[in-house]
Amino acid sequence: MSIDADPARSGSGAEVPAAATSSSDDPAGSNGTGSASANPALQALDLTLSFGQRAVLSDITTNVQRGVITALIGPTGSGKSTLLRTFNRMNDKVTGYRHEGDVLLDGRSIWHPSVELMTLRRRVGMLFQRPNPFPMSIMDNVVAGVRAHKMASRSGMKQIAEQRLTEVGLWNAVSGRLKDSPFRLSGGQQQLLCLARALAVDPEVLLLDEPTSSLDPLATESIEALIGTLTPKITVVIVTHNLAQARRVADSTMFLYQGHMVEHGDTEQVFENPAHEETAHYVGGRFG
């Protein structure tokens, strides 16, 4: 699926051959470019993100591997959520926000003038820190994006809702009350509902901003298990302060610190054999 408003213009944007930005000479990704990937889902190129005069992140160049789970870790204020929300342009209307450099989705700039924002956010979905059901029925929540993008007929909506609610393990609990308010569900169930809504539009990339931070251990375990089933069909990027969670769910880990990407590599390597002293101190619990 193109992110262009006009598919006929798809050849007019900034495109970068994958071979030019892959890091095959640095498989561990210790220099911040990430593990080797001939066809990354997302690429950040010389990316600097600022609010007003203050740069939150500077000179980020890295690949997000297709079909794996990548964790963003680092102390509070290190820019994890800012980077995550930049990947589908959720920061665009935040006062003072600006970017330099670029983010490519399948080799194409997400800021190209021909990019249609709704289409971008269909391809790159997001689940927020706290559940955010819409003030409509459980059924209508699941198919809200499907309806907005005209992806199915009215008769097909219920089938999609059942499929996605089953996928997230919520169907048995809500099948008899699809017309009820989602606000009668528990916090964990609301987050699963929001995940079903995000999955209903068939995203290629799913961004998760601390999706279990407000949930109890059982709900956290349920969502972590579900996240693990999404790949390789969906590329997942998760921000988490929970280092144990990053180790459990992520294939690849980026460590952000003091406005820079210090390290990006396979999760086992980052935690067991980090290439930088700052990474070793953080994953060892000595700061942050």
Secondary structure, DSSP 8 states (H G I E B T S, - for coil): ---BSSGGGTTSS-B--HHHH--TT-TT-TTTT-S--SS-SEEEEEEEEEETTEEEEEEEEEEE-TTSEEEEE-STTSSHHHHHHHTTTTTTTSTTEEEEEEEEETTEETT-TTB-HHHHHHHEEEE-SS----SS-HHHHHTHHHHHTT-S-HHHHHHHHHHHHHHTT-HHHHTT-TTS-GGGS-HHHHHHHHHHHHHTT--SEEEEESTTTTS-HHHHHHHHHHHHHHTTTSEEEEE-S-HHHHHHH-SEEEEEETTEEEEEEEHHHHHHS-SSHHHHHHHTTS--
